[in-house]
Each structure stands twice: as C-alpha cells, then as structure tokens.
C-alpha cells in the first residue's frame, strides 16, 4: 500500500498537481523513494558517518 502512495506522489506533480511541491516526513521510506530523499534527520549522528 505505501509503495502505491509513493508512486502516486511521484507522478502527481507532473500531471494534475503541476507546479505543486510534495513534502513527506517518513522515518522509513520504501526503497523506491530513496531517489527522492533530499535530507535526513536523526538524533543518532552515527547513522550518517
């Protein structure tokens, strides 16, 4: 189900949502969404070493 939500969000701005910006906060995005990850935040700095 979550994969389909991310697929919709990735296609929507190119169609009916032209000009829209989509911001999603997700602690564990699916692998298919990795290309769209702009920034990661965590209290565990070791995750980014």
C-alpha positions as CSV (number, residue, x, y, z in Angstrom):
1,X,0.0,0.0,0.0
2,X,2.7,2.5,1.0
3,X,4.5,1.8,-2.3
4,X,1.4,2.9,-4.2
5,X,1.1,6.1,-2.2
6,X,4.7,7.0,-3.0
7,X,4.2,6.1,-6.7
8,X,1.2,8.5,-6.8
9,X,3.1,11.2,-5.0
10,X,6.0,10.9,-7.5
11,X,3.7,11.1,-10.6
12,X,1.1,13.7,-9.4
13,X,3.2,16.9,-9.7
14,X,3.9,16.0,-13.4
15,X,0.1,15.8,-14.1
16,X,-2.8,17.2,-12.2
17,X,-0.6,18.7,-9.5
18,X,1.6,20.6,-11.9
19,X,3.6,23.2,-10.0
20,X,3.0,21.5,-6.6
21,X,5.6,20.7,-4.1
22,X,5.3,17.5,-2.1
23,X,6.9,17.2,1.3
24,X,6.7,13.9,3.1
25,X,8.2,13.1,6.6
26,X,8.8,9.3,6.9
27,X,11.1,7.6,9.3
28,X,11.5,4.6,6.9
29,X,10.7,5.4,3.3
30,X,10.4,2.4,0.9
31,X,13.5,1.7,-1.3
32,X,11.6,3.1,-4.3
33,X,11.5,6.5,-2.7
34,X,15.3,6.7,-2.0
35,X,15.9,8.8,-5.1
36,X,13.6,11.5,-3.8
37,X,15.1,11.8,-0.3
38,X,16.6,15.2,0.0
39,X,17.6,15.4,3.6
40,X,17.6,13.0,6.6
41,X,17.3,14.0,10.2
42,X,18.1,11.8,13.3
43,X,19.1,12.2,16.9
44,X,21.6,9.3,16.2
45,X,24.6,11.1,14.5
46,X,26.2,7.7,14.0
47,X,23.7,6.9,11.2
48,X,25.4,9.4,8.9
49,X,29.1,8.6,9.5
